[in-house]
Amino acid sequence: MRARILRQARELLAPQGRIVVSTWQFMDNERMRKKIVPWSVVGIDERELEPGDALLNWKRGGMGLRYCHWIGEDELHALAAQAGLKSVEKFSRGWKRGESHFVCGSDC
């Protein structure tokens, strides 16, 4: 599904257009990793999930669960290639947010 979304975005690009993909690098942050809870909490067998899928406890005054998928740099490059895109730049917004951004273009 992720590759399909990138393919559809590529089809909408103007010549020389770019796509900016933002991924939340929660696995790079110890505080965020501590929020990961086992899938058994919601009755899901983790063998049914993809590598990188995580369930985070998002408790702010209670219990809240948040599904996340960690996309590492290698996976993002592979997804871009499957969609006919090429990664041309990477930059990080900062460790507190745990985000990395990749700029992809179809004709770079």
Rosetta constraint file for C-alpha pairs under 8 A:
AtomPair CA 1 CA 5 HARMONIC 6.26 0.50
AtomPair CA 2 CA 6 HARMONIC 6.46 0.50
AtomPair CA 2 CA 79 HARMONIC 7.16 0.50
AtomPair CA 3 CA 7 HARMONIC 6.15 0.50
AtomPair CA 3 CA 79 HARMONIC 5.21 0.50
AtomPair CA 3 CA 80 HARMONIC 7.13 0.50
AtomPair CA 3 CA 82 HARMONIC 6.26 0.50
AtomPair CA 3 CA 83 HARMONIC 5.73 0.50
AtomPair CA 4 CA 8 HARMONIC 6.17 0.50
AtomPair CA 4 CA 83 HARMONIC 7.01 0.50
AtomPair CA 5 CA 9 HARMONIC 6.20 0.50
AtomPair CA 6 CA 10 HARMONIC 6.09 0.50
AtomPair CA 6 CA 79 HARMONIC 7.63 0.50
AtomPair CA 6 CA 80 HARMONIC 6.98 0.50
AtomPair CA 6 CA 83 HARMONIC 5.68 0.50
AtomPair CA 7 CA 11 HARMONIC 6.33 0.50
AtomPair CA 7 CA 82 HARMONIC 7.85 0.50
AtomPair CA 7 CA 83 HARMONIC 4.43 0.50
AtomPair CA 7 CA 84 HARMONIC 7.00 0.50
AtomPair CA 8 CA 12 HARMONIC 6.68 0.50
AtomPair CA 9 CA 13 HARMONIC 6.62 0.50
AtomPair CA 9 CA 19 HARMONIC 7.57 0.50
AtomPair CA 10 CA 19 HARMONIC 7.64 0.50
AtomPair CA 10 CA 83 HARMONIC 7.27 0.50
AtomPair CA 10 CA 84 HARMONIC 7.62 0.50
AtomPair CA 10 CA 85 HARMONIC 7.28 0.50
AtomPair CA 10 CA 106 HARMONIC 6.76 0.50
AtomPair CA 13 CA 17 HARMONIC 5.22 0.50
AtomPair CA 13 CA 18 HARMONIC 7.00 0.50
AtomPair CA 13 CA 19 HARMONIC 7.91 0.50
AtomPair CA 15 CA 107 HARMONIC 7.76 0.50
AtomPair CA 16 CA 105 HARMONIC 7.14 0.50
AtomPair CA 16 CA 106 HARMONIC 7.39 0.50
AtomPair CA 16 CA 107 HARMONIC 6.25 0.50
AtomPair CA 16 CA 108 HARMONIC 7.63 0.50
AtomPair CA 17 CA 105 HARMONIC 6.19 0.50
AtomPair CA 17 CA 106 HARMONIC 7.31 0.50
AtomPair CA 18 CA 103 HARMONIC 6.68 0.50
AtomPair CA 18 CA 104 HARMONIC 5.65 0.50
AtomPair CA 18 CA 105 HARMONIC 4.52 0.50
AtomPair CA 18 CA 106 HARMONIC 7.29 0.50
AtomPair CA 19 CA 103 HARMONIC 5.82 0.50
AtomPair CA 19 CA 104 HARMONIC 5.16 0.50
AtomPair CA 19 CA 105 HARMONIC 6.13 0.50
AtomPair CA 20 CA 101 HARMONIC 6.92 0.50
AtomPair CA 20 CA 102 HARMONIC 5.91 0.50
AtomPair CA 20 CA 103 HARMONIC 4.58 0.50
AtomPair CA 20 CA 104 HARMONIC 6.28 0.50
AtomPair CA 21 CA 101 HARMONIC 5.76 0.50
AtomPair CA 21 CA 102 HARMONIC 5.36 0.50
AtomPair CA 21 CA 103 HARMONIC 6.34 0.50
AtomPair CA 21 CA 104 HARMONIC 7.62 0.50
AtomPair CA 22 CA 99 HARMONIC 6.88 0.50
AtomPair CA 22 CA 100 HARMONIC 6.12 0.50
AtomPair CA 22 CA 101 HARMONIC 4.53 0.50
AtomPair CA 22 CA 102 HARMONIC 6.53 0.50
AtomPair CA 23 CA 70 HARMONIC 7.67 0.50
AtomPair CA 23 CA 71 HARMONIC 6.61 0.50
AtomPair CA 23 CA 99 HARMONIC 5.73 0.50
AtomPair CA 23 CA 100 HARMONIC 5.61 0.50
AtomPair CA 23 CA 101 HARMONIC 6.25 0.50
AtomPair CA 24 CA 70 HARMONIC 7.04 0.50
AtomPair CA 24 CA 71 HARMONIC 7.80 0.50
AtomPair CA 24 CA 97 HARMONIC 7.65 0.50
AtomPair CA 24 CA 98 HARMONIC 5.81 0.50
AtomPair CA 24 CA 99 HARMONIC 4.49 0.50
AtomPair CA 24 CA 100 HARMONIC 6.58 0.50
AtomPair CA 25 CA 29 HARMONIC 7.46 0.50
AtomPair CA 25 CA 70 HARMONIC 6.46 0.50
AtomPair CA 25 CA 71 HARMONIC 7.39 0.50
AtomPair CA 25 CA 72 HARMONIC 7.62 0.50
AtomPair CA 25 CA 98 HARMONIC 4.77 0.50
AtomPair CA 25 CA 99 HARMONIC 5.14 0.50
AtomPair CA 25 CA 100 HARMONIC 6.61 0.50
AtomPair CA 26 CA 32 HARMONIC 5.64 0.50
AtomPair CA 26 CA 33 HARMONIC 6.78 0.50
AtomPair CA 26 CA 70 HARMONIC 7.05 0.50
AtomPair CA 26 CA 98 HARMONIC 5.74 0.50
AtomPair CA 26 CA 99 HARMONIC 7.75 0.50
AtomPair CA 27 CA 32 HARMONIC 6.76 0.50
AtomPair CA 27 CA 33 HARMONIC 5.68 0.50
AtomPair CA 27 CA 70 HARMONIC 6.98 0.50
AtomPair CA 28 CA 33 HARMONIC 7.77 0.50
AtomPair CA 28 CA 98 HARMONIC 6.73 0.50
AtomPair CA 29 CA 33 HARMONIC 6.27 0.50
AtomPair CA 29 CA 95 HARMONIC 7.47 0.50
AtomPair CA 29 CA 96 HARMONIC 7.89 0.50
AtomPair CA 29 CA 98 HARMONIC 6.62 0.50
AtomPair CA 30 CA 34 HARMONIC 6.30 0.50
AtomPair CA 31 CA 35 HARMONIC 6.93 0.50
AtomPair CA 32 CA 36 HARMONIC 7.20 0.50
AtomPair CA 32 CA 56 HARMONIC 7.87 0.50
AtomPair CA 35 CA 56 HARMONIC 5.07 0.50
AtomPair CA 35 CA 57 HARMONIC 5.16 0.50
AtomPair CA 35 CA 58 HARMONIC 7.28 0.50
AtomPair CA 36 CA 54 HARMONIC 6.54 0.50
AtomPair CA 36 CA 55 HARMONIC 5.57 0.50
AtomPair CA 36 CA 56 HARMONIC 4.37 0.50
AtomPair CA 36 CA 57 HARMONIC 6.25 0.50
AtomPair CA 37 CA 41 HARMONIC 7.28 0.50
AtomPair CA 37 CA 54 HARMONIC 7.79 0.50
AtomPair CA 37 CA 55 HARMONIC 5.72 0.50
AtomPair CA 37 CA 56 HARMONIC 5.80 0.50
AtomPair CA 37 CA 57 HARMONIC 6.37 0.50
AtomPair CA 38 CA 55 HARMONIC 7.03 0.50
AtomPair CA 39 CA 43 HARMONIC 6.44 0.50
AtomPair CA 39 CA 44 HARMONIC 5.24 0.50
AtomPair CA 39 CA 45 HARMONIC 6.47 0.50
AtomPair CA 39 CA 46 HARMONIC 6.09 0.50
AtomPair CA 39 CA 54 HARMONIC 7.91 0.50
AtomPair CA 39 CA 55 HARMONIC 6.63 0.50
AtomPair CA 40 CA 44 HARMONIC 5.40 0.50
AtomPair CA 40 CA 45 HARMONIC 6.49 0.50
AtomPair CA 40 CA 46 HARMONIC 7.87 0.50
AtomPair CA 44 CA 48 HARMONIC 7.60 0.50
AtomPair CA 45 CA 49 HARMONIC 7.62 0.50
AtomPair CA 49 CA 53 HARMONIC 6.48 0.50
AtomPair CA 52 CA 69 HARMONIC 5.22 0.50
AtomPair CA 52 CA 70 HARMONIC 4.71 0.50
AtomPair CA 52 CA 71 HARMONIC 6.67 0.50
AtomPair CA 53 CA 67 HARMONIC 7.35 0.50
AtomPair CA 53 CA 68 HARMONIC 5.89 0.50
AtomPair CA 53 CA 69 HARMONIC 4.35 0.50
AtomPair CA 53 CA 70 HARMONIC 6.36 0.50
AtomPair CA 54 CA 67 HARMONIC 5.94 0.50
AtomPair CA 54 CA 68 HARMONIC 5.21 0.50
AtomPair CA 54 CA 69 HARMONIC 5.97 0.50
AtomPair CA 54 CA 70 HARMONIC 7.48 0.50
AtomPair CA 55 CA 65 HARMONIC 6.46 0.50
AtomPair CA 55 CA 66 HARMONIC 5.61 0.50
AtomPair CA 55 CA 67 HARMONIC 4.75 0.50
AtomPair CA 55 CA 68 HARMONIC 6.22 0.50
AtomPair CA 56 CA 65 HARMONIC 5.56 0.50
AtomPair CA 56 CA 66 HARMONIC 5.06 0.50
AtomPair CA 56 CA 67 HARMONIC 6.44 0.50
AtomPair CA 56 CA 68 HARMONIC 7.31 0.50
AtomPair CA 57 CA 63 HARMONIC 6.86 0.50
AtomPair CA 57 CA 64 HARMONIC 5.79 0.50
AtomPair CA 57 CA 65 HARMONIC 4.72 0.50
AtomPair CA 57 CA 66 HARMONIC 6.42 0.50
AtomPair CA 58 CA 63 HARMONIC 6.55 0.50
AtomPair CA 58 CA 64 HARMONIC 4.76 0.50
AtomPair CA 58 CA 65 HARMONIC 5.38 0.50
AtomPair CA 58 CA 66 HARMONIC 6.32 0.50
AtomPair CA 59 CA 63 HARMONIC 4.56 0.50
AtomPair CA 59 CA 64 HARMONIC 5.17 0.50
AtomPair CA 59 CA 65 HARMONIC 7.62 0.50
AtomPair CA 60 CA 64 HARMONIC 7.56 0.50
AtomPair CA 71 CA 75 HARMONIC 5.94 0.50
AtomPair CA 71 CA 76 HARMONIC 6.29 0.50
AtomPair CA 72 CA 76 HARMONIC 6.25 0.50
AtomPair CA 73 CA 77 HARMONIC 6.17 0.50
AtomPair CA 74 CA 78 HARMONIC 6.23 0.50
AtomPair CA 75 CA 79 HARMONIC 6.09 0.50
AtomPair CA 76 CA 80 HARMONIC 6.05 0.50
AtomPair CA 77 CA 81 HARMONIC 6.21 0.50
AtomPair CA 77 CA 86 HARMONIC 7.46 0.50
AtomPair CA 77 CA 87 HARMONIC 6.39 0.50
AtomPair CA 78 CA 82 HARMONIC 6.20 0.50
AtomPair CA 79 CA 83 HARMONIC 6.28 0.50
AtomPair CA 80 CA 84 HARMONIC 6.30 0.50
AtomPair CA 80 CA 85 HARMONIC 4.78 0.50
AtomPair CA 80 CA 86 HARMONIC 5.91 0.50
AtomPair CA 80 CA 87 HARMONIC 6.82 0.50
AtomPair CA 80 CA 104 HARMONIC 7.40 0.50
AtomPair CA 81 CA 85 HARMONIC 5.27 0.50
AtomPair CA 81 CA 86 HARMONIC 6.12 0.50
AtomPair CA 84 CA 106 HARMONIC 6.37 0.50
AtomPair CA 85 CA 104 HARMONIC 6.07 0.50
AtomPair CA 85 CA 105 HARMONIC 5.60 0.50
AtomPair CA 85 CA 106 HARMONIC 4.56 0.50
AtomPair CA 85 CA 107 HARMONIC 7.62 0.50
AtomPair CA 86 CA 104 HARMONIC 5.36 0.50
AtomPair CA 86 CA 105 HARMONIC 5.68 0.50
AtomPair CA 86 CA 106 HARMONIC 6.17 0.50
AtomPair CA 86 CA 107 HARMONIC 7.76 0.50
AtomPair CA 86 CA 108 HARMONIC 6.76 0.50
AtomPair CA 87 CA 102 HARMONIC 6.57 0.50
AtomPair CA 87 CA 103 HARMONIC 5.99 0.50
AtomPair CA 87 CA 104 HARMONIC 4.47 0.50
AtomPair CA 87 CA 105 HARMONIC 6.84 0.50
AtomPair CA 88 CA 102 HARMONIC 7.41 0.50
AtomPair CA 88 CA 103 HARMONIC 5.83 0.50
AtomPair CA 88 CA 104 HARMONIC 5.61 0.50
AtomPair CA 88 CA 105 HARMONIC 7.09 0.50
AtomPair CA 88 CA 108 HARMONIC 7.18 0.50
AtomPair CA 89 CA 102 HARMONIC 5.65 0.50
AtomPair CA 89 CA 103 HARMONIC 5.19 0.50
AtomPair CA 89 CA 104 HARMONIC 7.24 0.50
AtomPair CA 90 CA 100 HARMONIC 7.02 0.50
AtomPair CA 90 CA 101 HARMONIC 5.64 0.50
AtomPair CA 90 CA 102 HARMONIC 4.54 0.50
AtomPair CA 90 CA 103 HARMONIC 6.49 0.50
AtomPair CA 91 CA 100 HARMONIC 5.89 0.50
AtomPair CA 91 CA 101 HARMONIC 5.43 0.50
AtomPair CA 91 CA 102 HARMONIC 6.68 0.50
AtomPair CA 92 CA 98 HARMONIC 7.93 0.50
AtomPair CA 92 CA 99 HARMONIC 5.99 0.50
AtomPair CA 92 CA 100 HARMONIC 4.45 0.50
AtomPair CA 92 CA 101 HARMONIC 6.07 0.50
AtomPair CA 93 CA 97 HARMONIC 7.08 0.50
AtomPair CA 93 CA 98 HARMONIC 7.43 0.50
AtomPair CA 93 CA 99 HARMONIC 5.82 0.50
AtomPair CA 93 CA 100 HARMONIC 6.38 0.50
AtomPair CA 93 CA 101 HARMONIC 7.62 0.50
AtomPair CA 94 CA 98 HARMONIC 6.15 0.50
AtomPair CA 94 CA 99 HARMONIC 6.69 0.50
AtomPair CA 95 CA 99 HARMONIC 7.26 0.50
